[in-house]
Structures are given as C-alpha cells and as structure tokens.
Amino acid sequence: MPKPVIFWYRQDLRIDDLPGLSAAAATGRPLVMCYVLDEVSPGELATGAASQWWLHHSLAALTAQLEHEGGRLLLLTGSARDALTELARAVDAEAVYCSRCYEPWAAELEKDLHDTLQEDGVAFKRYPGSLLFEPETVETQSGGPFKVFTPFWKACMQKEVPSPVSSVRDALSFYRNTPDGLSLESFALTPKNPDWAAGWDSLWEPGAEGARKTLQQFLQNSLDDYARGRDHPHLNATSHLSPHLHFGEVSPRQVWHAVQAHCEGKRALVEQRRKFLSELGWREFCYHLLHHFPTLPEAPFKTQFRDFPWLGNARHLRAWQRGRTGYPIVDAGMRELWHTGYMHNRVRMIVASFLTKHLLLHWQRGEAWFRDTLVDADLANNVCGWQWVAGSGADAAPYFRIFNPTLQGKKFDAGGDYVRRWVPEIEALPDKYIHEPAAAPDEVLAQAGIRLGDTYPAPIVEHKAAREAALAAYDEVKQS
C-alpha cells in the first residue's frame, strides 16, 4: 500500500472547493482525514461556548459526509503539532496538507509544525481556502497594507475572484488503517446542566448541507431587498451565513459566484449584489488588518486610545449582558444573542456603541462577551468590529458618532416588532413608547402592566448626560 497523506481540517469543515484537499487527493495517495481540538491555543482567545456548540454539530455533519463518501474523520486532541507529528509517524505519512489560518498564533504554529515534520522527512503543505484574496496580495501603491476599507475593496475589485476548485469527490481514496481516535462526545463541546442551547437545533443547521440551504434561502427570499432590508432587524433580510463561513462549511468563493450567478442579467439586483458582496469585502478587510496588525486583539489600532479613560462599572456591564439597560433596542439585541447565539448586524452596532460610548466600558469587555456567546464568533471580524465602533480601530467611526439607541430603534424597528419579540414585558406599549418606556405617562405604563424599575428597568444612564461624558472622554484622547 502506498504511503498515505494526512489532511488536517481546521476552519474548513467541508469537502467541496477546498484547495488543500484537492491537492492531497491529486497525489493519488490514500487520505487520513483528521481534526485536532487544539487545547494549547491562547486561553484568552479560545473558542467561546456558543461556537463550541456549533463546532460539535459541524464536526458531526462532516463525519457523516465523509462516511457517505467511504471515509471517516479521525478526532484528536492536545497540541496540534504533537498530535499531527505522532499521527504522521503512526501511519508513515508522506505529507500533511491543510488550509491556512490567519489568527496571530497560526503562522507560528504552522512554521513549528513544518519544522517538526521535516525532521521526520514528512512534507507540510498549506493552501488558501478561507478568503477571496490572501491578505499579503492586496497592497497600497506604496506596497503596504490598507487601513481604510474603500480603497482596499477597490483594489480587490481590480483582481479576479478565483472560481471554486473542481469537486474531488470521485478522486477521494481513504487510508484503511487509520488508527482509532476519540469520540466527538469526549470533546465535551455542548452544554449539559443546564443546556442553555436547548432549541438551537431548530434555529441552525451546522455543516456544509446547512450552509448550502442557508445560501439558497437567502438568494431566493432575501437578496432582492438586501440593501434596504438588512438594516431592519425584524425582517429576515440578512444571509445568516456568518457561522457557516467562519467554520468553513462554505467558502467565500462559493458564496461570491452563487450571488453573481443569481443576479446575472437582472438589472434590478445590481445594487443588492453590490451591497452584499461589499459585506464579504468587510470580512476580507478584517482579515487583512489582523494579518498585518496582529496585536489588534490586545491593543488599540490607534495608539492614543491606550490612555482612554474607560470606566469599570461591573453593574452596568452586567445589565448590558443581561439585556436590562432600560433601552429596549439594546435589551432586545442582548436577549436575542443569549437565546439564539446570534444578533442582527445593525443591532450589534447599536449595543456596541452603547457599551463603549454610553457606559464607557472597554471594547474588550464587549468583544469577550460576543466571543463567548456568538455562534459566528470570528476573531478578525469581532475585534475589528468592536474597535471600529469604539473609535480606536482602522477606518473607525468618528468619535463624535454616538448612536442614540431610542432614535435607532424608532428608525429601524418603527413598529416595534423586534423589540416586542425579545422584550415581551413591554409588548403592550403603544408604538409611540415602545422604544422609550421611560417617556410614557404613568397611565400608559399602568395599562401596559409595566412598573419601571420593577417589571422593566428604568434607563441605567441618561442619554444626553452619557453622550456628553463620552464626548469629553474622546476629546481628552484627541488632544493627547
């Protein structure tokens, strides 16, 4: 039997349009398919609980998919370097193939693994597959990284987006003497007592097939009104592809070309297509920034923010996390997050602005909470998004842009449908007061069965005073 090659799954839990797997299959050698639950990644940046739930189900889906093709997924744990080195020795592998990752520690891990395998005469081959463009291939005219989105995306659009690689299903040949691995249950990725994810199975379908269905549903039902509808949280107008993209159950190239094909020849969809594809562009931009500025998870992009006078009010942080701020659109978003592992993008900006600018709590507090509670928690997107809202990031929102949560609610949830779904204790309020219960007359509150400070909290900060405090703090940083 010829020596096998190992394909190491990372954030690419699929079979189709996977350049590394295509290259491995092209060798004609039998494949050992494995996933390593790396327990030595930096603890402060480890996978959050909600993402662990998704990972469990995504691995289960991939296992079933490989078994359907006649193979199996070997599950290992511990140090990825040690686990893969030992596996390569055990099966006498010729090479280890994988997709590239972009987290700050990934390059060092890949180099370390390359050097360790090389000592045993085993090749290490890494391929792209998670982005449209590799971060170092998009440069300014002076040869450096971009720091502003619009020129970055313009430069990207001057390139050609590669087509997905051909399916390798017919070329897959699996190694029959793969050693026994661990059970998926032994990874302990899902909650037990209590099972706070109960019901999520009805909301999400992790895996490549779920990604395919989600993409098709978006194209058929939502893309036609995407440019307008995406800002209104009560509408089902966003793609919900973010967790599928994060775990690599679908590639951005597959999404890109599916959208292009759907819109071809339809002039009415030109703006919808442009807007949606630019959102894929923001994903690319975040990875571009993380690659070139690997300290982003720990330090502000704009160095003057190192001395920003953040507050440390634990009570305010807890109220924000629980959706008990007294601002209905903020509370609705935080409760949607807790109950579904997801939050609408417009509302993400509102709640992030509230935390950093109304409460003057450090953006890292919010980033950490999102990382633990989002099924689509993605280091590049999460860190860059939070720094953008806080004003400390690249191409960040102006420091004086402070969302008024009441006005944001009235503008993007005019009928209060979103708030009523997630904050049912105020659902009986008329539309006029659904986004500002504190402004409702006593008799209106009484008729709605609301006692401010009891059945629903009074605002934990007053908007005007909080805005003035934030502007003063930002002005202090600006002058420094």
C-alpha positions as CSV (number, residue, x, y, z in Angstrom):
1,M,0.0,0.0,0.0
2,P,1.4,3.5,-0.9
3,K,2.2,5.9,1.9
4,P,-0.9,7.9,2.9
5,V,-1.2,11.7,3.2
6,I,-2.9,13.4,6.0
7,F,-5.5,16.2,5.5
8,W,-5.7,18.3,8.7
9,Y,-9.1,20.0,9.0
10,R,-9.1,23.4,10.7
11,Q,-11.7,26.2,9.9
12,D,-12.6,24.5,6.6
13,L,-15.1,21.8,7.6
14,R,-16.3,20.9,4.1
15,I,-15.3,18.7,1.1
16,D,-16.1,21.0,-1.9
17,D,-13.9,23.9,-3.0
18,L,-11.1,23.0,-0.6
19,P,-7.8,23.6,-2.5
20,G,-5.7,21.7,0.1
21,L,-8.0,18.7,-0.1
22,S,-7.9,18.8,-3.9
23,A,-4.1,18.9,-3.8
24,A,-4.0,16.0,-1.4
25,A,-6.4,13.9,-3.5
26,A,-4.4,14.7,-6.6
27,T,-1.4,12.8,-5.2
28,G,-3.4,9.6,-5.7
29,R,-2.4,8.5,-2.2
30,P,-4.9,7.3,0.4
31,L,-6.1,10.0,2.7
32,V,-6.2,10.2,6.5
33,M,-8.8,12.9,7.4
34,C,-8.3,14.3,10.9
35,Y,-9.4,17.2,13.1
36,V,-7.4,18.2,16.2
37,L,-9.1,20.0,19.1
38,D,-6.1,22.1,19.9
39,E,-6.0,22.6,23.7
40,V,-2.9,24.8,23.8
41,S,-4.2,27.9,21.8
42,P,-4.0,31.1,23.8
43,G,-6.6,30.8,26.5
44,E,-7.9,34.3,26.3
45,L,-8.7,33.8,22.7
46,A,-10.1,30.3,22.9
47,T,-13.3,29.3,21.2
48,G,-16.4,30.5,23.1
49,A,-19.2,28.4,24.4
50,A,-21.7,29.1,21.7
51,S,-19.1,28.5,19.0
52,Q,-18.2,25.2,20.7
53,W,-21.8,24.1,20.3
54,W,-21.6,24.9,16.6
55,L,-18.3,23.2,16.2
56,H,-19.7,20.0,17.8
57,H,-22.6,19.8,15.2
58,S,-20.4,20.9,12.3
59,L,-17.9,18.1,13.1
60,A,-20.8,15.6,13.3
61,A,-22.1,16.8,9.9
62,L,-18.6,16.5,8.4
63,T,-18.2,13.0,9.9
64,A,-21.4,11.9,8.3
65,Q,-20.4,13.5,5.0
66,L,-17.1,11.7,4.9
67,E,-18.7,8.4,5.9
68,H,-21.1,8.8,3.0
69,E,-18.0,9.1,0.7
70,G,-16.5,6.0,2.3
71,G,-14.1,7.6,4.7
72,R,-14.0,8.7,8.3
73,L,-12.9,11.6,10.4
74,L,-10.2,11.0,13.0
75,L,-10.6,13.1,16.0
76,L,-7.6,14.0,18.2
77,T,-6.9,16.5,20.9
78,G,-4.0,18.2,22.6
79,S,-1.2,20.2,20.8
80,A,-1.8,20.2,17.1
81,R,1.9,19.9,16.5
82,D,2.3,16.9,18.7
83,A,-0.9,15.2,17.6
84,L,-0.1,15.5,13.9
85,T,3.6,14.5,14.3
86,E,2.5,11.4,16.2
87,L,-0.1,10.6,13.7
88,A,2.3,11.0,10.8
89,R,4.7,8.6,12.4
90,A,1.9,6.1,13.2
91,V,0.7,5.9,9.6
92,D,4.1,6.6,8.0
93,A,2.6,9.6,6.2
94,E,4.3,11.2,3.2
95,A,2.8,14.7,3.9
96,V,0.4,16.7,5.9
97,Y,-2.0,19.0,3.9
98,C,-4.1,21.8,5.4
99,S,-5.8,25.1,4.8
100,R,-4.2,28.3,6.0
101,C,-5.5,30.1,9.2
102,Y,-4.9,33.8,9.9
103,E,-5.1,34.2,13.7
104,P,-2.0,35.8,15.2
105,W,-0.6,32.5,16.5
106,A,-1.4,30.5,13.3
107,A,1.7,31.4,11.4
108,E,4.0,30.4,14.3
109,L,2.1,27.1,14.7
110,E,2.4,26.3,11.0
111,K,6.1,27.0,11.0
112,D,6.7,25.0,14.1
113,L,4.7,22.0,12.6
114,H,6.6,22.3,9.3
115,D,10.0,22.2,11.1
116,T,8.9,19.3,13.3
117,L,7.5,17.2,10.5
118,Q,10.6,18.0,8.3
119,E,12.8,16.3,10.9
120,D,10.9,13.1,10.1
121,G,11.0,13.6,6.4
122,V,7.3,14.5,6.2
123,A,6.3,17.4,4.0
124,F,3.9,20.1,5.2
125,K,1.8,21.7,2.6
126,R,-0.5,24.7,3.3
127,Y,-3.2,26.1,0.9
128,P,-5.5,29.0,0.9
129,G,-9.3,28.5,1.0
130,S,-10.9,30.7,3.6
131,L,-10.7,34.1,1.8
132,L,-11.3,35.6,-1.6
133,F,-7.8,37.1,-1.6
134,E,-4.8,36.3,0.5
135,P,-4.0,39.3,2.8
136,E,-0.5,39.9,1.5
137,T,-1.6,40.0,-2.1
138,V,-3.6,43.3,-1.7
139,E,-1.3,46.2,-1.3
140,T,-1.4,50.0,-1.5
141,Q,0.6,51.7,-4.3
142,S,3.5,52.1,-1.9
143,G,3.4,48.4,-1.1
144,G,2.0,48.5,2.4
145,P,-1.3,47.3,3.9
146,F,-4.5,49.2,3.6
147,K,-6.0,50.9,6.6
148,V,-9.2,52.2,5.0
149,F,-11.9,49.9,3.6
150,T,-13.0,51.7,0.4
151,P,-9.6,51.8,-1.3
152,F,-8.9,48.3,0.0
153,W,-12.1,47.0,-1.7
154,K,-11.4,49.0,-4.8
155,A,-8.0,47.3,-5.1
156,C,-9.6,43.9,-4.5
157,M,-12.2,44.5,-7.3
158,Q,-9.3,45.1,-9.7
159,K,-8.4,41.5,-9.2
160,E,-10.3,38.4,-10.4
161,V,-12.1,36.3,-7.8
162,P,-10.9,32.7,-8.4
163,S,-13.6,30.2,-9.3
164,P,-14.2,27.3,-6.9
165,V,-11.9,24.3,-7.5
166,S,-13.5,21.3,-9.1
167,S,-15.1,18.7,-6.9
168,V,-12.8,15.9,-5.8
169,R,-15.4,13.5,-4.5
170,D,-14.7,11.0,-7.2
171,A,-10.9,11.2,-6.5
172,L,-11.1,10.6,-2.8
173,S,-9.3,7.5,-1.7
174,F,-9.2,6.8,2.1
175,Y,-6.5,5.0,4.1
176,R,-7.9,1.9,5.6
177,N,-5.6,1.5,8.6
178,T,-6.3,4.8,10.2
179,P,-5.8,4.5,14.0
180,D,-8.7,4.9,16.4
181,G,-9.3,8.4,17.6
182,L,-11.6,10.0,20.2
183,S,-15.3,10.2,20.2
184,L,-16.9,13.6,19.4
185,E,-18.7,13.4,22.8
186,S,-15.4,13.3,24.6
187,F,-14.6,16.8,23.3
188,A,-17.4,18.0,25.7
189,L,-18.3,20.9,23.4
190,T,-22.1,21.1,24.2
191,P,-23.7,22.3,27.4
192,K,-25.3,19.8,29.7
193,N,-26.5,21.1,33.0
194,P,-28.1,23.5,32.2
195,D,-28.5,23.1,28.5
196,W,-28.7,26.8,27.6
197,A,-28.6,25.8,23.9
198,A,-31.9,23.9,24.1
199,G,-33.9,24.6,21.0
200,W,-30.9,25.8,18.9
201,D,-31.3,22.7,16.7
202,S,-34.5,24.3,15.4
203,L,-32.7,27.5,14.6
204,W,-29.5,26.4,13.0
205,E,-28.2,23.5,10.8
206,P,-24.4,23.5,11.1
207,G,-22.5,21.7,8.3
208,A,-22.0,22.0,4.6
209,E,-25.5,21.0,3.8
210,G,-26.9,23.6,6.2
211,A,-24.7,26.2,4.6
212,R,-26.0,25.2,1.1
213,K,-29.6,25.5,2.3
214,T,-28.9,28.9,4.0
215,L,-27.3,30.3,0.9
216,Q,-30.1,29.2,-1.3
217,Q,-32.8,30.5,1.0
218,F,-31.0,33.9,1.1
219,L,-30.8,34.1,-2.7
220,Q,-34.4,33.1,-3.1
221,N,-36.0,35.1,-0.3
222,S,-33.9,38.0,0.8
223,L,-31.3,39.2,-1.7
224,D,-33.9,41.1,-3.7
225,D,-34.3,43.6,-0.9
226,Y,-31.0,43.3,0.8
227,A,-29.7,46.9,0.6
228,R,-32.7,48.2,2.4
229,G,-33.9,45.2,4.4
230,R,-30.5,44.4,6.0
231,D,-30.9,47.4,8.4
232,H,-34.2,46.3,9.8
233,P,-33.9,43.6,12.5
234,H,-37.5,42.4,12.3
235,L,-37.0,41.5,8.7
236,N,-35.3,38.2,7.7
237,A,-33.2,40.1,5.2
238,T,-29.6,39.1,6.2
239,S,-27.9,36.0,4.9
240,H,-27.1,34.2,8.2
241,L,-24.1,32.8,6.5
242,S,-21.6,34.1,9.0
243,P,-21.2,31.0,11.2
244,H,-21.0,28.8,8.1
245,L,-18.3,31.0,6.7
246,H,-16.4,31.1,10.0
247,F,-16.3,27.3,10.2
248,G,-15.6,26.9,6.6
249,E,-18.7,24.9,5.8
250,V,-19.0,27.1,2.6
251,S,-16.2,29.1,1.0
252,P,-16.5,32.8,0.3
253,R,-15.7,31.9,-3.3
254,Q,-18.8,29.6,-3.5
255,V,-20.9,32.4,-2.0
256,W,-19.5,35.0,-4.4
257,H,-20.1,33.0,-7.5
258,A,-23.6,31.9,-6.4
259,V,-24.6,35.5,-5.9
260,Q,-23.2,36.5,-9.2
261,A,-25.0,33.7,-11.0
262,H,-28.3,34.5,-9.3
263,C,-28.0,38.2,-10.3
264,E,-26.8,37.8,-13.8
265,G,-28.9,39.7,-16.3
266,K,-31.1,41.2,-13.6
267,R,-30.6,44.9,-13.6
268,A,-32.9,45.4,-10.6
269,L,-30.4,43.4,-8.5
270,V,-27.3,45.4,-9.3
271,E,-27.4,47.4,-6.1
272,Q,-28.4,44.4,-4.0
273,R,-25.5,42.4,-5.3
274,R,-23.0,45.3,-4.9
275,K,-24.1,45.8,-1.3
276,F,-24.0,42.2,-0.3
277,L,-20.6,41.5,-1.9
278,S,-19.2,44.5,-0.1
279,E,-20.1,42.8,3.1
280,L,-17.9,39.9,2.1
281,G,-15.4,42.7,1.4
282,W,-15.5,43.8,5.0
283,R,-14.8,40.3,6.1
284,E,-11.7,40.3,3.8
285,F,-10.7,43.7,5.2
286,C,-10.8,42.5,8.8
287,Y,-8.6,39.5,8.0
288,H,-6.3,41.9,6.1
289,L,-6.0,44.0,9.2
290,L,-5.5,41.1,11.6
291,H,-2.8,39.7,9.3
292,H,-0.8,42.9,9.1
293,F,-1.6,44.2,12.6
294,P,-1.6,41.0,14.8
295,T,-1.7,43.0,18.1
296,L,-5.3,44.1,17.3
297,P,-6.9,41.6,19.8
298,E,-4.9,43.1,22.7
299,A,-4.1,46.7,21.7
300,P,-6.0,49.6,20.1
301,F,-5.1,50.2,16.4
302,K,-4.9,53.9,17.2
303,T,-2.3,54.1,19.8
304,Q,-3.7,57.2,21.5
305,F,-6.5,55.1,22.8
306,R,-4.1,53.3,25.1
307,D,-4.9,56.1,27.6
308,F,-8.6,56.3,27.1
309,P,-10.4,56.8,30.4
310,W,-12.5,53.6,30.3
311,L,-14.7,53.0,33.3
312,G,-15.1,49.7,35.2
313,N,-18.7,49.7,36.4
314,A,-19.5,46.0,36.9
315,R,-23.2,46.7,37.5
316,H,-23.5,48.4,34.1
317,L,-21.7,45.6,32.4
318,R,-24.0,43.0,33.9
319,A,-27.1,45.0,33.0
320,W,-25.8,45.2,29.4
321,Q,-25.1,41.5,29.2
322,R,-28.5,40.5,30.6
323,G,-30.5,42.9,28.4
324,R,-31.6,45.0,31.4
325,T,-30.4,48.5,30.4
326,G,-33.8,50.2,30.1
327,Y,-33.2,50.9,26.4
328,P,-35.4,48.4,24.5
329,I,-33.5,48.1,21.3
330,V,-30.3,47.4,23.3
331,D,-32.0,44.9,25.5
332,A,-33.7,43.1,22.6
333,G,-30.3,42.6,20.9
334,M,-28.7,41.2,24.0
335,R,-31.5,38.8,24.6
336,E,-31.6,37.7,21.0
337,L,-27.9,36.9,21.4
338,W,-28.4,34.9,24.6
339,H,-31.3,32.9,23.3
340,T,-30.1,32.2,19.7
341,G,-26.3,32.7,19.6
342,Y,-26.8,35.4,17.0
343,M,-27.6,39.1,16.8
344,H,-28.7,41.2,13.9
345,N,-25.8,43.3,12.4
346,R,-27.5,46.7,12.8
347,V,-28.2,45.9,16.4
348,R,-24.6,44.7,17.0
349,M,-23.5,48.2,16.2
350,I,-26.1,49.8,18.5
351,V,-25.3,47.6,21.5
352,A,-21.5,48.0,20.9
353,S,-21.9,51.8,20.7
354,F,-24.0,51.7,23.9
355,L,-21.4,49.8,25.8
356,T,-18.4,51.8,24.7
357,K,-19.9,55.3,24.5
358,H,-22.8,55.4,26.9
359,L,-21.3,53.2,29.6
360,L,-17.6,54.0,28.7
361,L,-16.8,50.3,29.2
362,H,-13.7,49.0,27.4
363,W,-14.4,47.4,24.0
364,Q,-12.6,44.3,25.1
365,R,-15.4,43.6,27.6
366,G,-17.8,43.5,24.8
367,E,-15.6,41.6,22.5
368,A,-15.1,38.9,25.1
369,W,-18.8,38.6,25.7
370,F,-19.5,38.4,21.9
371,R,-16.7,35.8,21.6
372,D,-18.4,33.6,24.2
373,T,-22.0,34.0,23.1
374,L,-22.0,34.2,19.3
375,V,-22.1,31.1,17.1
376,D,-20.3,33.1,14.4
377,A,-17.6,34.5,16.8
378,D,-14.7,35.2,14.5
379,L,-11.6,36.8,15.8
380,A,-10.9,39.1,12.9
381,N,-14.5,40.3,12.5
382,N,-15.2,40.6,16.2
383,V,-12.0,42.5,17.2
384,C,-12.1,44.8,14.2
385,G,-15.8,45.5,14.6
386,W,-15.5,46.4,18.2
387,Q,-12.5,48.6,17.6
388,W,-14.4,50.3,14.7
389,V,-17.4,51.1,16.9
390,A,-15.2,52.3,19.8
391,G,-13.3,54.6,17.5
392,S,-9.9,53.0,18.2
393,G,-9.8,50.9,15.0
394,A,-8.8,51.3,11.4
395,D,-11.3,53.3,9.3
396,A,-13.2,53.7,12.6
397,A,-16.5,55.5,13.1
398,P,-15.9,59.2,14.1
399,Y,-15.5,59.6,17.9
400,F,-18.5,62.0,17.9
401,R,-20.8,59.4,16.3
402,I,-22.7,58.2,19.2
403,F,-25.9,56.2,18.4
404,N,-29.0,57.4,20.2
405,P,-30.5,54.0,21.0
406,T,-34.0,55.4,21.1
407,L,-33.8,57.0,17.7
408,Q,-32.1,53.9,16.3
409,G,-35.0,51.8,17.5
410,K,-37.6,54.2,16.0
411,K,-35.8,54.3,12.7
412,F,-35.0,50.6,12.2
413,D,-37.8,49.0,14.2
414,A,-40.5,51.5,13.7
415,G,-43.4,49.2,14.5
416,G,-41.5,47.7,17.5
417,D,-41.8,44.1,16.1
418,Y,-38.2,43.2,17.0
419,V,-38.4,44.7,20.5
420,R,-41.7,43.1,21.3
421,R,-40.3,39.7,20.3
422,W,-37.4,39.9,22.6
423,V,-38.6,42.2,25.4
424,P,-42.1,40.8,25.9
425,E,-42.7,42.5,29.2
426,I,-43.2,45.8,27.3
427,E,-45.1,44.4,24.3
428,A,-48.4,46.0,25.3
429,L,-46.9,49.6,25.0
430,P,-48.2,51.6,22.0
431,D,-45.7,52.1,19.2
432,K,-45.2,55.7,20.3
433,Y,-43.5,54.5,23.5
434,I,-42.2,51.0,22.6
435,H,-38.6,52.4,22.3
436,E,-38.8,54.7,25.3
437,P,-40.9,53.3,28.1
438,A,-39.4,55.9,30.5
439,A,-41.2,58.6,28.5
440,A,-44.6,57.0,28.7
441,P,-47.2,58.6,31.1
442,D,-48.0,56.7,34.2
443,E,-51.4,55.7,32.9
444,V,-50.0,54.3,29.7
445,L,-47.5,52.3,31.7
446,A,-50.2,51.0,34.0
447,Q,-52.4,50.0,31.1
448,A,-49.5,48.0,29.7
449,G,-48.8,46.4,33.0
450,I,-45.4,47.9,33.4
451,R,-43.7,49.2,36.6
452,L,-40.5,50.9,35.7
453,G,-37.7,49.7,37.9
454,D,-39.6,46.6,38.7
455,T,-41.1,44.7,35.7
456,Y,-38.8,46.6,33.3
457,P,-35.7,48.7,34.3
458,A,-35.5,52.4,34.1
459,P,-32.6,53.5,31.9
460,I,-29.3,52.8,33.7
461,V,-27.9,56.0,32.2
462,E,-29.5,59.1,30.7
463,H,-28.7,59.5,27.0
464,K,-27.8,63.2,27.0
465,A,-25.5,63.0,30.0
466,A,-23.9,59.8,28.8
467,R,-23.2,61.4,25.4
468,E,-21.6,64.5,26.9
469,A,-19.4,62.3,29.1
470,A,-18.3,60.3,26.2
471,L,-17.5,63.3,24.1
472,A,-15.5,64.7,26.9
473,A,-13.5,61.5,27.2
474,Y,-12.9,61.3,23.5
475,D,-11.9,64.9,23.3
476,E,-9.3,64.2,26.0
477,V,-7.8,61.4,23.9
478,K,-8.0,63.6,20.8
479,Q,-6.0,66.4,22.5
480,S,-3.4,63.9,23.8
